[in-house]
Amino acid sequence: MLPKPGGAVIKPDDWYCLFGLQKQVEEGNCRDEKPMWAAHGGLDFDGRERWDKWSAAKGLDTEKAKLKWVQAYGKAMAEERTALNFRKY
């Protein structure tokens, strides 16, 4: 989780890429409005990132979205990206 202003947190970028492609496979193109406010009253950074990545996958058919998901997963799990996606304690 990465901190944002107002106490909000977001996940690593690779997580949002995988989320957007998964939603494209399961539901097709994004038809929702871009969220603005979170339940806690601040900006919805998490919801906006999810919406952005899902909208970026607009127009991909199911097979291409699945292929891009596998490629994004491989990239996220690459050794050089470990520090970006997983905290070391």
Beta strands, then each sheet from edge to edge (+ up, - down):
strand 1: 2-3
strand 2: 9-10
sheet 1: 1+ 2-
end
